[in-house]
Amino acid sequence: MSQWIDVTKQRPPIRKILSDPCQIDGEEVPHLYRSGEVICWDGKRVSGGIVEWFHGQKPLGGITHWMPLPDAPEEGA
């Protein structure tokens, strides 16, 4: 069985980097990283989804832990 992974130790694999230059109030916004689908924990509930975080920062939405999705069921199982 998979174990929860603390986001401070390891982020989910990056699936997409949104790296178009962007500035807000004259400051450049760091790259936004987006994972593929994973199971997430935010300290209150478990959900499935995509984890997003800016370079060098904590994940958005309060995600504290994650784990890979299990394999899909086999046909007829």
Residue frames as a rotation matrix with the C-alpha (Angstrom) as fourth column:
MET 1
0.581 0.814 0.000 0.00
0.814 -0.581 0.000 0.00
0.000 0.000 -1.000 0.00
SER 2
-0.044 -0.573 0.818 1.23
0.488 -0.727 -0.483 3.52
0.872 0.378 0.311 -0.80
GLN 3
-0.086 -0.074 -0.993 2.24
0.963 -0.262 -0.064 5.87
-0.256 -0.962 0.094 1.99
TRP 4
0.915 0.403 0.011 1.47
0.399 -0.903 -0.160 9.56
-0.055 0.151 -0.987 2.26
ILE 5
-0.119 -0.955 0.271 4.30
0.955 -0.185 -0.233 11.80
0.273 0.231 0.934 1.06
ASP 6
0.325 0.139 -0.935 4.92
0.612 -0.785 0.095 15.08
-0.721 -0.603 -0.340 2.88
VAL 7
0.829 0.063 0.555 5.02
0.519 -0.454 -0.724 17.97
0.206 0.889 -0.409 0.37
THR 8
0.800 -0.599 0.025 7.90
-0.559 -0.731 0.392 19.56
-0.217 -0.327 -0.920 2.30
LYS 9
0.034 -0.799 0.600 10.00
-0.211 0.581 0.786 16.50
-0.977 -0.154 -0.149 1.47
GLN 10
-0.868 -0.280 0.409 8.83
0.303 0.354 0.885 15.77
-0.393 0.892 -0.223 -2.08
ARG 11
-0.251 0.781 -0.572 6.39
-0.731 -0.540 -0.416 17.32
-0.634 0.314 0.706 -4.53
PRO 12
0.506 0.463 0.728 4.36
0.173 0.773 -0.611 15.19
-0.845 0.435 0.311 -6.95
PRO 13
-0.441 -0.656 0.613 5.94
0.742 0.118 0.660 14.67
-0.505 0.746 0.435 -10.40
ILE 14
-0.322 0.255 -0.912 5.57
-0.327 -0.934 -0.146 17.80
-0.888 0.251 0.384 -12.51
ARG 15
0.011 0.411 0.912 3.31
0.778 0.570 -0.266 17.31
-0.629 0.712 -0.313 -15.50
LYS 16
0.396 0.162 0.904 3.19
0.766 -0.602 -0.227 20.91
0.507 0.782 -0.362 -16.72
ILE 17
-0.398 -0.515 -0.759 5.10
0.770 -0.638 0.029 24.13
-0.499 -0.572 0.651 -16.09
LEU 18
0.677 0.603 0.422 3.25
0.724 -0.647 -0.237 27.37
0.130 0.466 -0.875 -16.71
SER 19
-0.010 -0.891 -0.454 6.23
0.843 -0.252 0.475 29.57
-0.537 -0.378 0.754 -17.38
ASP 20
0.218 0.109 0.970 5.01
0.737 -0.670 -0.091 32.52
0.640 0.734 -0.227 -19.43
PRO 21
-0.820 -0.568 -0.073 6.54
0.484 -0.619 -0.619 35.69
0.306 -0.543 0.782 -17.98
CYS 22
0.317 0.940 0.125 4.10
0.584 -0.298 0.755 37.42
0.747 -0.167 -0.644 -15.67
GLN 23
-0.836 -0.549 0.007 4.39
0.347 -0.538 -0.769 40.43
0.426 -0.640 0.640 -13.38
ILE 24
0.399 0.905 -0.150 2.07
0.717 -0.205 0.667 41.65
0.572 -0.374 -0.730 -10.66
ASP 25
0.987 0.014 -0.158 2.66
0.105 -0.805 0.584 45.09
-0.119 -0.593 -0.796 -9.15
GLY 26
0.609 -0.782 -0.133 6.06
-0.741 -0.501 -0.448 45.20
0.284 0.371 -0.884 -10.87
GLU 27
-0.214 -0.674 0.707 7.27
-0.798 0.538 0.271 41.89
-0.563 -0.506 -0.653 -9.40
GLU 28
-0.364 0.012 -0.931 7.80
-0.752 0.586 0.302 38.80
0.550 0.810 -0.204 -11.50
VAL 29
0.533 0.613 0.583 5.61
-0.813 0.562 0.152 35.86
-0.235 -0.555 0.798 -10.52
PRO 30
-0.528 -0.784 0.327 7.58
-0.654 0.621 0.432 32.60
-0.541 0.015 -0.841 -10.19
HIS 31
-0.670 0.228 -0.706 6.82
-0.494 0.573 0.654 29.60
0.553 0.788 -0.271 -12.43
LEU 32
0.109 0.770 0.629 3.68
-0.938 0.290 -0.192 27.66
-0.330 -0.569 0.753 -11.58
TYR 33
-0.878 -0.394 -0.272 4.11
-0.452 0.869 0.201 23.89
0.157 0.299 -0.941 -11.48
ARG 34
0.204 0.972 0.114 1.21
-0.976 0.212 -0.057 21.51
-0.079 -0.100 0.992 -11.99
SER 35
-0.696 -0.409 0.590 1.20
-0.441 0.892 0.098 17.79
-0.567 -0.192 -0.801 -11.19
GLY 36
-0.625 0.581 -0.521 -0.81
-0.216 0.513 0.831 15.01
0.750 0.632 -0.196 -12.78
GLU 37
0.440 0.878 0.190 -3.72
-0.527 0.082 0.846 13.48
0.727 -0.473 0.498 -10.88
VAL 38
-0.716 -0.596 -0.365 -2.83
0.016 0.508 -0.861 12.36
0.698 -0.622 -0.354 -7.34
ILE 39
0.405 0.746 -0.528 -4.58
0.672 0.148 0.725 11.76
0.620 -0.649 -0.442 -4.01
CYS 40
-0.394 -0.519 0.758 -4.28
-0.016 -0.821 -0.570 14.81
0.919 -0.237 0.315 -1.74
TRP 41
0.197 0.397 -0.897 -4.61
0.947 0.160 0.279 15.53
0.254 -0.904 -0.344 1.98
ASP 42
-0.077 -0.177 0.981 -5.11
0.145 -0.976 -0.165 19.08
0.986 0.130 0.100 3.27
GLY 43
-0.933 -0.309 0.184 -5.28
-0.147 -0.137 -0.980 18.32
0.328 -0.941 0.083 6.99
LYS 44
-0.442 0.851 0.283 -9.06
-0.716 -0.144 -0.683 17.90
-0.540 -0.504 0.673 6.92
ARG 45
0.611 0.739 0.285 -10.03
-0.350 0.575 -0.739 15.74
-0.710 0.351 0.610 3.96
VAL 46
-0.502 -0.662 0.557 -8.78
0.214 0.529 0.821 13.40
-0.838 0.531 -0.124 1.27
SER 47
0.628 0.673 -0.392 -9.46
-0.270 -0.285 -0.920 14.32
-0.730 0.683 0.003 -2.34
GLY 48
0.065 -0.577 0.814 -8.21
0.850 0.460 0.258 13.49
-0.523 0.675 0.520 -5.80
GLY 49
0.936 0.308 -0.174 -6.85
0.177 -0.833 -0.524 16.21
-0.306 0.459 -0.834 -7.98
ILE 50
0.375 -0.807 0.456 -3.96
0.624 -0.144 -0.768 18.16
0.686 0.573 0.449 -9.39
VAL 51
0.468 -0.325 -0.821 -1.45
0.715 -0.407 0.569 19.84
-0.519 -0.854 0.042 -7.08
GLU 52
0.539 -0.308 0.784 -0.22
0.482 -0.651 -0.587 23.31
0.691 0.694 -0.202 -8.08
TRP 53
0.608 -0.398 -0.687 2.62
0.587 -0.357 0.727 25.31
-0.534 -0.845 0.016 -6.54
PHE 54
0.919 -0.391 0.048 4.82
-0.288 -0.750 -0.596 28.25
0.269 0.534 -0.802 -7.37
HIS 55
0.307 -0.893 -0.328 8.56
0.296 0.417 -0.859 27.62
0.904 0.167 0.393 -7.59
GLY 56
-0.684 -0.730 -0.006 10.03
0.169 -0.150 -0.974 27.42
0.710 -0.667 0.226 -4.10
GLN 57
-0.545 0.556 0.628 6.68
-0.817 -0.520 -0.250 27.74
0.187 -0.649 0.737 -2.33
LYS 58
-0.723 0.380 0.577 4.13
-0.111 0.761 -0.640 25.48
-0.682 -0.526 -0.508 -0.64
PRO 59
-0.785 0.506 0.359 1.36
0.577 0.385 0.720 23.89
0.226 0.772 -0.594 -2.73
LEU 60
-0.719 0.630 0.295 -1.80
-0.575 -0.777 0.257 25.93
0.390 0.015 0.921 -3.23
GLY 61
0.185 0.940 -0.287 -5.01
-0.473 0.341 0.813 24.91
0.862 -0.015 0.507 -1.50
GLY 62
0.259 -0.091 0.961 -3.31
-0.966 -0.003 0.260 23.89
-0.021 -0.996 -0.089 1.75
ILE 63
0.827 0.004 -0.563 -2.18
-0.149 0.966 -0.213 20.48
0.543 0.260 0.799 0.46
THR 64
0.423 -0.681 0.598 0.20
-0.876 -0.139 0.462 18.95
-0.231 -0.719 -0.655 3.03
HIS 65
-0.437 -0.509 0.741 0.54
-0.301 0.860 0.413 15.36
-0.847 -0.043 -0.529 1.76
TRP 66
0.308 0.499 -0.810 -0.04
-0.946 0.070 -0.316 13.41
-0.100 0.864 0.494 -1.44
MET 67
-0.316 -0.426 0.847 0.22
-0.174 0.904 0.390 9.89
-0.932 -0.024 -0.360 -2.87
PRO 68
-0.887 -0.025 -0.461 0.04
-0.461 0.060 0.885 8.44
0.006 0.998 -0.065 -6.38
LEU 69
0.211 0.975 -0.066 -3.29
-0.974 0.205 -0.093 7.13
-0.077 0.084 0.993 -7.63
PRO 70
-0.156 -0.210 0.965 -3.62
-0.235 0.957 0.170 3.34
-0.959 -0.200 -0.199 -7.45
ASP 71
-0.986 -0.159 -0.056 -3.68
-0.104 0.313 0.944 1.32
-0.133 0.936 -0.325 -10.66
ALA 72
-0.239 0.938 -0.251 -7.03
-0.966 -0.204 0.157 1.17
0.096 0.280 0.955 -12.44
PRO 73
0.075 0.316 0.946 -9.04
-0.466 0.850 -0.247 -2.02
-0.882 -0.422 0.211 -11.88
GLU 74
-0.925 -0.374 -0.063 -8.60
-0.253 0.485 0.837 -4.80
-0.282 0.791 -0.543 -14.39
GLU 75
-0.277 0.843 -0.461 -11.48
-0.864 -0.009 0.504 -5.79
0.421 0.537 0.731 -16.67
GLY 76
0.300 0.549 -0.780 -13.71
-0.194 0.836 0.514 -8.42
0.934 -0.003 0.358 -15.03
ALA 77
-0.686 -0.616 -0.387 -12.04
0.267 0.281 -0.922 -8.04
0.677 -0.736 -0.029 -11.64
